[in-house]
């Protein structure tokens, strides 16, 4: 990965239409991104591959599509209202706000130097690292505020009530209260209409457990899967789409009999790692990392992360492991909590053994945006090639697995005459009807056209030339080997489908 940098990835994303800064013409919005024409195809292909492998390819998993705004009691029961928070710290030197648990570590008692105000060229200051053992991630200062918990859920209000108006109406009453009681009263006012944007898709599947059980003929072990947006008011956002406030998750809750959970945990841990490898990610840039007991979420008995080695810049150089997906053993925590808060019975009755039990849940929870970023970084390559004129040239190529490549094939007429454009258009028409996303390009030398497609990650380029007009054959050029072969135009659809989806 020596030649990959985030700068190159960001530049390619903008230049080729994978990812744009959101609201760019207004100066952009921090950590908000839009997927361009190529990016939307890439992400859609990843989600489709996930759905195909996790739902359509199995008999024991069904899908669901739940509301983003759910009953607020869902978040009380799940523990998110009380506990879904990060430790927030302010740097008194450069005013940066950051997550304490993500800050660079430093030896307590050590003396560190930093620039006043965090400005380059600012006066050199020094300070002592306190017992918390970290410094500001931006300026390196140890002059930091106390940690305070910050809830990551986005709150909004449902219905025609304006909480601001209610607060204004209660201004007199609020003014008479001490600050603690005032905060409690304010929370009560806001709480009357408060709802939250879901911070994970998982809860929709837990609260629908009974509905799915009653409406399908499934019995444990079985899974419920969902792909959709989640929202978190992240304190620290960074590295393009790696950590944003709005993102898409691909989650599956696998309900199994207590006692079989450890076996299923091991199964899903391996299966999910294998999924990324099968879709072409380099094995040596992936790892499974088991959580330390102190890292485990409040609901988890065990958790392993599938991590990818991203080309992120950090204090020690380029390259950092980042989580793509967490596989957690959530035990019976969620179903029991929802049963307790809703008063509804969420057990399974096994007619064969006459047993009632609350299933345990194994959850593979992946992020579609992080996966897309990992596939982009992993596919990026630069190589030196010799042009037909004997000159050296750098070829930038995205070596996507054909299944997730945004455009599957490009069709070129060698020249813009002699009926070649018409033939190329006819071929595109046939391929599009067969569900193969294609692109037509007739401008510039054919070598330039190949390069443009290499940069877009298009695995196959089909060229219509003078021979096509006599024997109805075309050439297929392979993006990775650059080798060309001649095949009958009529058989193209089948050949491409086999190469793209053949090993589903
Ligand atoms: N239901 C469990 C759960 O939500 P998580 O580890 O918090 O677990 C699962 O999230 C996946 O969602 C992560 O592995 C990551 O891929 C993605 N994800 C979480 N927060 C994200 C964020 N702020 N931006 C982008 N992706 C995020």
Boltz pocket constraint, residues with backbone or C-beta under 6 A from the ligand:
constraints:
  - pocket:
      binder: B
      contacts: [[A, 199], [A, 200], [A, 201], [A, 202], [A, 232], [A, 234], [A, 241], [A, 242], [A, 243], [A, 244], [A, 245], [A, 246], [A, 247], [A, 248], [A, 249], [A, 251], [A, 323], [A, 324], [A, 325], [A, 326], [A, 363], [A, 365], [A, 366], [A, 367], [A, 368], [A, 369], [A, 370], [A, 371]]
      max_distance: 6.0
